[in-house]
Structures are given as C-alpha cells and as structure tokens.
C-alpha cells in the first residue's frame, strides 16, 4: 500500500511519540516499584502472569510468550526472581530441559503489595489526562498492536 506524504508524516510522528512513551514509561514504573516492592515493572508483569495462571505456574516458554520476551531473557528474570524467593523452578518429567516457573507465597505477596503502587503510579503519572473513552481506545489500540507484533500473546486471543 502506497502512503501519501501526509500519512507518511502521521506515521513518523506517531512512531516518535510512541517511542517516547516506550522510553519513559519503564523508568516511571521502575522507580516506584523498586522503592515500594523491590521489583521492576517487568518482574511485576511476569509475577502477575504467574499469579493469574492455573496453579500459579507456567512453562518457562509460555511465560516468555505471555510477557512478550525471549526465552533467554525470561530465564535470566526467572533466576533473579528465584534468588529473591519469589518463584521456584519445577523440572518437568520427560526428555528435554523443560521447566515450569511457579510463583511462591512470597511472590504472591509481592504482587499484592506492588499492584496498588503500579495502579496509582499509572493513574497519577501516566493516564490521568485521558478521558474514559480515550482509555478504552488506548486498550483497543494496544491490543491490536500486541497481536500484530506477537501473535502468540494473550492479547491476540482477546
């Protein structure tokens, strides 16, 4: 599809604005989550995915997929969370090196403690100037974008 000059400008401006938000958001969330719960926003995301799963556990590859990250990165994050006592690795029976990651009681408590911090930070520092309609539109846009970027995510299935 050929883009017109005005749509090229819109795509470029939208891309730059999205990149700006993508750069600033983790720092805002990490600052508050580190201070109040001792974890990063990505660690919170991983723990919350485990909390919401059946039995509070997922195969490592499934946890990587639903957090939109690579297996090597998820393995490093899981090791760090395991060192903190927030998760434990469960070796699966059978051939291969497949493991499940299960959130511990300490990890569940961390998520419970971090959730209001994340929610308040997002509301007060990120989303406060958006209307209800804009928030719904943002959810729709993010769902579409995640589905396009990573078809295996839960967002793609919603």
N, C-alpha and C positions, 0 to 999 in steps of 0.2 A: 504494500500500500504506500503510495507516494504521499508525503506530507507537504502541506503548504507552508510557506515561510512563517505565517502566524502560528501554525500548530507546532512547528519546529521550536519557536520561541517559547511557547507554552510548555512543551516537553522539557526544554532546557531549564526554564525557571522552576517548574515543578520538581525536576530532578535535583536541582541545587537546594531547594527548600527542604525536600525530604532528606537529603544527605545531611543538611544542617541539624535537623531534628534527630537523625540517627546518631550523630556525633555527640550531641548534648545530653540526650536522654539517659544513657547509661551512667554518665558522671553524676547527674542529679540523683538518680535512684541509688547508685552505689554509695554515695556519700551518706544518705540517710540509713540505708540498710546496714552498712558497715557499723555505723555509730550505734544503732539500736539492737541489731540482731547478730552482728559479726559475720554476715554473708554478703555476697554480691547479688546483683539483680539476676544474673544468670543462674547462680546457685539456688536462689529462691525459685526461679522458674522450674528448674529441674526437680527440686524438692516438692513443689506444688503439683507437678505432673505425677510424681510418685504417690503423693497423698491422695490424688483423685483416682488412681488406678485400682483395679481389683486386687485385694490383698496388700495394697500399698507397695507393689513391686512391679517392675517391668524388666524385660530383657534389655541388656545394655544397648543393643542395636535399635530397639523400639524407643528407648528413652532418647537416644541421639536423634531419631527421626522426629519425635514429637517436640523436641526442643530446637529443631532446625539447625543441628550442628553435626560435625563429623564424628565418626567413631573414635578416632584418636583424641580429639578434644574432650568428648564426653567421658572417655576413660580417665583422662587426667583430672577432670572435675570430680568424677566419682571417687577417685583416690583421695583427693583433697577432702571431700565430704566424709569419706570413711575415716580419715585421720582425725577429724573433728567429732566423730561418733554420731554423725547424722544419718549415715546409711551403712549397710553391710552388703557385701557381695555374697551371692549364693551360687556355687558352681552347679550347673545343670548336669544331670546324668546323661551319658551317651558320648558319642565321639565329638571331638572338637573342643573349643575353649569357650563355649557359650556360658555366659553368666547372667544372673538376674541381679538387679540392684533393688534392695528393699530399704525403705525409709524406716529408721528406728523411732522409738518413742521420743528420744531427744530431738531427732529431726522433725517429727510432727510438732513438737513444742516450739521449735524454732520457726516453723511455718506459721503457727498460730500467733506467735509474737511478732513476726515480720509482716503479716498481712495487713493489719491496720496502718503500719508505718508506710507500706507501699501505697495503699489506697489513699491515705492522707496526702502523701507526697505527690502522687499523680494528680489528685484533685486540686491541691493548693498551688503547685508549681508548674503544672503542665496543662491540665484540661480546664481550669477554672474559667477561661474566657470563651469556651464553646457552649453553645445552646444544646438543649436536649436533642434537637433534630440534627445538629452537627455531630454530636457524639454518636448517634445512630448511623449517620452517614460515614463517619470515620471507621466504625466497626465493619460496615459493609465493604468499604474500600480496603481495609487491612485484610479482611477475609479473602477477597478476590486476589489481592497481591500475594498473600501467602500461598494460596492454591496455585497460582501461576509459577511462583518461584520454587515451591517444594510440594509437588502433588501428593506426597505421602503423608502430609501433616493432617492433624485433626481438622484444621480449618478448611481443608479441601473437601472434607466429608460432611461439613455442616450445611 
